Amino acid sequence: MKFSTKLIHGNYNLENTGATNVPIYMSNAYAHSSPQELENVFKGKFPGYVYSRFSNPTVLEFERRMASIEGGLTATSAASGMSAIYMAITNIVHPGDEIIASTGLYGGTYTLISNLQNIGVKVIFLEDISKKTLLNNINENTKLVYTETIGNPKLDILDIESVGRVCKEKGIIFMVDSTISTPYLINPSKYGADVIIHSTSKYINGTSNAIGGMIVDCGSEKYKNHRYENFQKYAEKYDKLAFTAKLKSTSGLDIGASMSPFNAFLSLTGIETLSLRMKKHCENAMKIASYLEKSDKVTNVNYPNLKSSKYYDLATKYYADGASGILTFRLGTKENAYKFLAKLKLILDTTNIGDCKTIIIHPASTICINNTEEEREKMAVYDDLLRLSVGIEDIEDILEDIDRALEAI
């Protein structure tokens, strides 16, 4: 199937019902015909369900759909994007290990990874993750390189092909958060990513009505490497599915951050229109970024597809049709930023991205408030900076709202 067809039909089994929408199985436990059958399901020798903390039919269909559109072998869902990140990382690292990560990460992810020092995991944050910086920092304790395809809200574009090549040469697990770019714009697995993370609450869902996270296992041979001794028994038994096998029998099972069947259903409904929405998000974002660049009240408009962006060349290479629907701009002072926000009527001041509706936020006082001033500077988060998640409304209405708000400055 081609991409847009996969969004609707990918890995979906109509079973015997003929239902064209995946049913919502609101059950937390499942009966079996014999104790032997239940035992075999617990052992993984027989397919089936036992408890919805482990797996659920509706959630499984969402996992299969995500694996299909990302080109992964399998996927594991989570209650949120943050829980997906935590489970995926702790599935790999142990005390004494090291992680290399980008400073351009979403504020919550930056804090989560920083706090891994509490369990003895060292984190090296790099402002620029490239072949040169990786080779200068990878050592025998490095177990993971963690990045975002497009940073949030820094909007730095990762040269994913270059980073993937280094990780392959060195045998290091390469984990990529692709929430902002989505599978519509890029498939990180094609560039060497071993694990892909999504906050499905964003563009995948598309309407801000369900929280969720997804961990896509791309199927790697790296777990057989001596560097990953904790994976040996899983690699011997499950080969390329070693990551998921370990996840589903350890932290993915024990933490209990399971996705709600209802949230899985809502996200399955949303994902079917991902292609149509992303095309419009990108189109609108480029028009607004170009418009804001002409205003004498606005500075530092950041959208990777603008020729003025330092990421323009990489954006052209990976995202020629648009680098998603997020842009940032600065208004001189925090007071100006607040005046602008107060005058908006159509655009909503809220903490999310990827909605059909255009939404905006002041990152320094909200999503990055727990980061230090030094960390915020590395993230390119300033007191006068606003992050705009451009929706799919008529562009004229969005621009009219922006003009009204700029008059307040």
C-alpha positions as semicolon CSV with decimal commas, in nm:
position;residue;x (nm);y (nm);z (nm)
1;M;0,000;0,000;0,000
2;K;0,099;0,362;-0,052
3;F;0,119;0,590;0,253
4;S;-0,229;0,745;0,257
5;T;-0,387;0,404;0,200
6;K;-0,191;0,262;0,493
7;L;-0,330;0,536;0,715
8;I;-0,676;0,391;0,660
9;H;-0,618;0,022;0,591
10;G;-0,270;-0,057;0,725
11;N;-0,259;-0,385;0,921
12;Y;-0,633;-0,375;0,990
13;N;-0,818;-0,702;1,026
14;L;-1,197;-0,680;0,989
15;E;-1,226;-1,016;1,169
16;N;-1,573;-1,164;1,132
17;T;-1,774;-0,853;1,206
18;G;-1,722;-0,656;0,887
19;A;-1,695;-0,338;1,099
20;T;-1,515;-0,065;0,906
21;N;-1,404;0,102;1,230
22;V;-1,202;-0,076;1,497
23;P;-1,434;-0,166;1,787
24;I;-1,366;-0,023;2,132
25;Y;-1,296;-0,312;2,368
26;M;-1,367;-0,160;2,709
27;S;-1,261;-0,466;2,902
28;N;-0,972;-0,499;3,143
29;A;-0,970;-0,879;3,165
30;Y;-1,024;-1,169;2,924
31;A;-1,158;-1,518;2,992
32;H;-1,006;-1,837;2,846
33;S;-1,142;-2,184;2,787
34;S;-0,879;-2,366;2,992
35;P;-0,600;-2,297;3,242
36;Q;-0,351;-2,443;2,995
37;E;-0,454;-2,188;2,732
38;L;-0,421;-1,900;2,979
39;E;-0,080;-2,027;3,089
40;N;0,040;-2,038;2,728
41;V;-0,081;-1,684;2,666
42;F;0,114;-1,567;2,972
43;K;0,421;-1,752;2,846
44;G;0,387;-1,597;2,503
45;K;0,342;-1,934;2,338
46;F;-0,014;-1,860;2,227
47;P;-0,170;-1,533;2,101
48;G;-0,438;-1,381;2,317
49;Y;-0,528;-1,129;2,583
50;V;-0,520;-1,160;2,959
51;Y;-0,531;-0,808;3,104
52;S;-0,551;-0,467;2,935
53;R;-0,243;-0,341;3,116
54;F;-0,056;-0,594;2,902
55;S;-0,253;-0,563;2,579
56;N;-0,596;-0,476;2,446
57;P;-0,755;-0,550;2,103
58;T;-0,832;-0,185;2,023
59;V;-0,490;-0,067;2,136
60;L;-0,322;-0,346;1,941
61;E;-0,486;-0,226;1,620
62;F;-0,348;0,124;1,681
63;E;-0,001;-0,019;1,746
64;R;-0,019;-0,219;1,423
65;R;-0,131;0,087;1,227
66;M;0,160;0,293;1,362
67;A;0,410;0,019;1,284
68;S;0,270;0,000;0,932
69;I;0,305;0,369;0,847
70;E;0,650;0,397;1,009
71;G;0,787;0,089;0,837
72;G;0,860;-0,072;1,176
73;L;0,838;-0,437;1,276
74;T;0,610;-0,373;1,571
75;A;0,502;-0,097;1,810
76;T;0,425;-0,058;2,179
77;S;0,179;0,203;2,301
78;A;0,190;0,410;2,618
79;A;-0,041;0,636;2,813
80;S;0,145;0,949;2,694
81;G;0,441;1,057;2,488
82;M;0,648;1,114;2,803
83;S;0,579;0,765;2,937
84;A;0,674;0,624;2,595
85;I;1,008;0,810;2,613
86;Y;1,075;0,693;2,967
87;M;0,995;0,328;2,895
88;A;1,195;0,323;2,573
89;I;1,507;0,479;2,726
90;T;1,506;0,276;3,047
91;N;1,461;-0,038;2,838
92;I;1,815;0,026;2,712
93;V;2,021;0,205;2,976
94;H;2,140;0,094;3,319
95;P;2,357;0,257;3,589
96;G;2,699;0,340;3,447
97;D;2,573;0,387;3,091
98;E;2,587;0,711;2,891
99;I;2,340;0,886;2,661
100;I;2,414;1,150;2,400
101;A;2,120;1,383;2,347
102;S;2,035;1,711;2,176
103;T;1,990;2,039;2,363
104;G;1,703;2,114;2,125
105;L;1,474;1,859;2,289
106;Y;1,126;1,944;2,416
107;G;1,158;2,086;2,769
108;G;0,988;1,792;2,942
109;T;1,209;1,542;2,757
110;Y;1,520;1,743;2,845
111;T;1,427;1,733;3,213
112;L;1,338;1,363;3,204
113;I;1,670;1,269;3,043
114;S;1,864;1,500;3,277
115;N;1,708;1,328;3,579
116;L;1,843;0,991;3,467
117;Q;2,156;1,090;3,657
118;N;1,956;0,994;3,967
119;I;1,981;0,630;3,859
120;G;2,346;0,657;3,762
121;V;2,308;0,730;3,389
122;K;2,531;1,005;3,249
123;V;2,387;1,235;2,984
124;I;2,593;1,442;2,741
125;F;2,389;1,721;2,582
126;L;2,519;1,852;2,250
127;E;2,399;2,172;2,082
128;D;2,484;2,022;1,746
129;I;2,456;1,649;1,691
130;S;2,665;1,567;1,386
131;K;2,922;1,314;1,270
132;K;3,205;1,518;1,422
133;T;3,045;1,578;1,763
134;L;2,931;1,217;1,792
135;L;3,274;1,075;1,715
136;N;3,421;1,311;1,976
137;N;3,180;1,195;2,247
138;I;3,099;0,827;2,186
139;N;3,287;0,594;2,420
140;E;3,259;0,239;2,549
141;N;2,978;0,338;2,788
142;T;2,760;0,508;2,524
143;K;2,441;0,310;2,481
144;L;2,205;0,555;2,317
145;V;2,187;0,861;2,091
146;Y;1,856;1,040;2,149
147;T;1,731;1,317;1,920
148;E;1,423;1,477;1,768
149;T;1,381;1,493;1,391
150;I;1,276;1,856;1,435
151;G;1,346;2,015;1,773
152;N;1,065;2,159;1,982
153;P;1,063;2,458;2,000
154;K;1,418;2,515;1,868
155;L;1,313;2,378;1,527
156;D;1,666;2,258;1,454
157;I;1,671;2,002;1,173
158;L;1,859;1,682;1,241
159;D;2,086;1,551;0,966
160;I;1,936;1,213;1,033
161;E;2,120;1,032;0,755
162;S;2,461;1,138;0,887
163;V;2,376;1,056;1,249
164;G;2,223;0,722;1,151
165;R;2,540;0,628;0,962
166;V;2,764;0,701;1,263
167;C;2,537;0,505;1,498
168;K;2,545;0,210;1,261
169;E;2,926;0,218;1,235
170;K;2,965;0,236;1,611
171;G;2,683;-0,007;1,693
172;I;2,495;0,251;1,905
173;I;2,115;0,249;1,939
174;F;1,968;0,550;1,759
175;M;1,636;0,665;1,906
176;V;1,440;0,942;1,734
177;D;1,136;1,139;1,847
178;S;0,947;1,206;1,525
179;T;0,641;1,372;1,679
180;I;0,671;1,702;1,490
181;S;0,764;1,558;1,151
182;T;0,527;1,258;1,159
183;P;0,557;0,961;0,920
184;Y;0,395;1,177;0,651
185;L;0,708;1,391;0,621
186;I;0,982;1,140;0,703
187;N;1,040;0,776;0,797
188;P;1,343;0,774;1,032
189;S;1,380;0,397;0,986
190;K;1,504;0,464;0,632
191;Y;1,794;0,661;0,777
192;G;1,909;0,417;1,040
193;A;1,679;0,487;1,336
194;D;1,637;0,181;1,558
195;V;1,349;0,312;1,769
196;I;1,099;0,587;1,685
197;I;0,898;0,775;1,947
198;H;0,569;0,958;1,895
199;S;0,351;1,163;2,120
200;T;0,035;1,054;1,943
201;S;-0,150;1,332;2,127
202;K;-0,018;1,572;1,863
203;Y;-0,042;1,536;1,483
204;I;-0,128;1,165;1,484
205;N;-0,449;1,232;1,677
206;G;-0,493;1,577;1,525
207;T;-0,782;1,708;1,734
208;S;-0,649;1,725;2,092
209;N;-0,903;1,475;2,222
210;A;-0,675;1,189;2,332
211;I;-0,340;1,151;2,509
212;G;-0,105;0,877;2,400
213;G;0,248;0,769;2,312
214;M;0,399;0,515;2,076
215;I;0,731;0,329;2,060
216;V;0,803;0,188;1,715
217;D;1,061;-0,090;1,700
218;C;1,238;-0,082;1,363
219;G;1,408;-0,417;1,418
220;S;1,781;-0,382;1,483
221;E;2,072;-0,626;1,488
222;K;2,260;-0,404;1,734
223;Y;2,120;-0,578;2,040
224;K;2,345;-0,876;1,961
225;N;2,645;-0,649;2,014
226;H;2,855;-0,709;2,327
227;R;2,778;-0,347;2,423
228;Y;2,422;-0,459;2,510
229;E;2,476;-0,753;2,743
230;N;2,135;-0,695;2,904
231;F;1,975;-0,784;2,569
232;Q;2,161;-1,107;2,500
233;K;1,892;-1,356;2,603
234;Y;1,629;-1,159;2,411
235;A;1,845;-1,126;2,101
236;E;1,915;-1,501;2,100
237;K;1,546;-1,588;2,125
238;Y;1,374;-1,302;1,939
239;D;1,647;-1,175;1,701
240;K;1,540;-0,834;1,557
241;L;1,247;-0,811;1,798
242;A;1,479;-0,812;2,100
243;F;1,396;-0,453;2,198
244;T;1,020;-0,513;2,208
245;A;1,055;-0,857;2,372
246;K;1,254;-0,703;2,658
247;L;1,024;-0,402;2,683
248;K;0,708;-0,612;2,705
249;S;0,851;-0,838;2,973
250;T;1,009;-0,565;3,191
251;S;0,932;-0,190;3,215
252;G;0,656;-0,193;2,954
253;L;0,478;-0,456;3,162
254;D;0,557;-0,335;3,512
255;I;0,521;0,044;3,497
256;G;0,156;0,019;3,395
257;A;0,151;0,320;3,162
258;S;-0,101;0,155;2,932
259;M;-0,301;0,339;2,670
260;S;-0,676;0,366;2,712
261;P;-0,877;0,170;2,451
262;F;-1,093;0,478;2,397
263;N;-0,787;0,696;2,334
264;A;-0,658;0,437;2,088
265;F;-0,992;0,448;1,905
266;L;-0,989;0,829;1,886
267;S;-0,632;0,828;1,756
268;L;-0,715;0,564;1,496
269;T;-0,994;0,791;1,377
270;G;-0,759;1,088;1,361
271;I;-0,473;0,914;1,187
272;E;-0,679;0,843;0,875
273;T;-0,661;1,211;0,773
274;L;-0,292;1,265;0,859
275;S;-0,182;1,317;0,496
276;L;-0,450;1,577;0,426
277;R;-0,387;1,762;0,750
278;M;-0,006;1,768;0,730
279;K;-0,015;1,906;0,378
280;K;-0,234;2,195;0,496
281;H;-0,033;2,249;0,817
282;C;0,287;2,287;0,615
283;E;0,126;2,513;0,355
284;N;-0,025;2,746;0,615
285;A;0,291;2,754;0,828
286;M;0,507;2,862;0,535
287;K;0,265;3,140;0,441
288;I;0,247;3,272;0,798
289;A;0,625;3,255;0,847
290;S;0,679;3,451;0,526
291;Y;0,416;3,704;0,633
292;L;0,568;3,755;0,980
293;E;0,914;3,809;0,832
294;K;0,783;4,126;0,665
295;S;0,653;4,279;0,991
296;D;0,868;4,544;1,162
297;K;0,722;4,436;1,497
298;V;0,847;4,078;1,468
299;T;1,203;3,948;1,484
300;N;1,378;3,615;1,447
301;V;1,103;3,429;1,264
302;N;1,208;3,065;1,272
303;Y;1,065;2,820;1,021
304;P;1,315;2,581;0,862
305;N;1,187;2,627;0,506
306;L;1,253;3,002;0,511
307;K;1,567;3,091;0,317
308;S;1,675;3,297;0,617
309;S;1,684;2,985;0,839
310;K;2,021;2,832;0,918
311;Y;1,849;2,496;0,875
312;Y;1,726;2,579;0,525
313;D;1,964;2,340;0,345
314;L;1,870;2,047;0,569
315;A;1,502;2,138;0,543
316;T;1,534;2,134;0,165
317;K;1,700;1,793;0,182
318;Y;1,450;1,624;0,415
319;Y;1,138;1,845;0,415
320;A;1,115;2,012;0,075
321;D;0,734;2,033;0,099
322;G;0,736;2,182;0,448
323;A;0,894;2,114;0,788
324;S;0,565;2,054;0,971
325;G;0,333;2,321;1,110
326;I;0,540;2,475;1,392
327;L;0,715;2,811;1,383
328;T;0,850;3,053;1,640
329;F;0,900;3,429;1,646
330;R;1,011;3,696;1,888
331;L;0,846;4,025;1,986
332;G;1,124;4,211;2,168
333;T;1,006;4,171;2,528
334;K;0,801;3,935;2,744
335;E;0,555;4,222;2,794
336;N;0,502;4,246;2,417
337;A;0,454;3,870;2,393
338;Y;0,186;3,882;2,664
339;K;0,012;4,179;2,499
340;F;0,004;3,987;2,172
341;L;-0,143;3,676;2,338
342;A;-0,410;3,879;2,517
343;K;-0,548;4,018;2,190
344;L;-0,585;3,688;2,004
345;K;-0,941;3,570;1,944
346;L;-0,917;3,281;1,697
347;I;-0,576;3,145;1,796
348;L;-0,585;2,962;2,128
349;D;-0,323;3,006;2,401
350;T;-0,273;2,645;2,505
351;T;-0,003;2,386;2,567
352;N;-0,019;2,150;2,273
353;I;0,083;2,122;1,909
354;G;-0,051;1,938;1,607
355;D;-0,415;2,035;1,650
356;C;-0,639;2,119;1,355
357;K;-0,684;2,450;1,537
358;T;-0,407;2,710;1,541
359;I;-0,261;2,731;1,890
360;I;0,016;2,934;2,050
361;I;0,219;2,936;2,370
362;H;0,488;3,132;2,552
363;P;0,741;2,849;2,614
364;A;0,963;3,026;2,871
365;S;0,676;3,062;3,121
366;T;0,506;2,728;3,049
367;I;0,654;2,415;2,889
368;C;1,014;2,519;2,970
369;I;0,948;2,681;3,307
370;N;1,130;2,402;3,494
371;N;1,443;2,438;3,284
372;T;1,724;2,666;3,400
373;E;1,799;2,992;3,221
374;E;2,113;2,832;3,076
375;E;1,914;2,533;2,949
376;R;1,646;2,755;2,796
377;E;1,913;2,950;2,609
378;K;2,050;2,628;2,462
379;M;1,694;2,536;2,361
380;A;1,657;2,878;2,192
381;V;1,376;2,966;2,434
382;Y;1,372;3,336;2,520
383;D;1,141;3,558;2,724
384;D;0,998;3,722;2,412
385;L;0,961;3,401;2,209
386;L;0,624;3,256;2,103
387;R;0,567;2,914;1,950
388;L;0,285;2,893;1,696
389;S;0,134;2,559;1,595
390;V;-0,043;2,646;1,272
391;G;-0,378;2,479;1,213
392;I;-0,572;2,401;0,898
393;E;-0,816;2,695;0,909
394;D;-0,843;2,935;0,615
395;I;-0,516;3,126;0,607
396;E;-0,691;3,463;0,580
397;D;-0,860;3,416;0,917
398;I;-0,535;3,320;1,092
399;L;-0,354;3,622;0,947
400;E;-0,637;3,856;1,044
401;D;-0,609;3,738;1,406
402;I;-0,232;3,786;1,401
403;D;-0,269;4,139;1,259
404;R;-0,517;4,231;1,532
405;A;-0,282;4,110;1,802
406;L;0,022;4,288;1,653
407;E;-0,166;4,615;1,679
408;A;-0,139;4,584;2,058
409;I;0,239;4,623;2,039
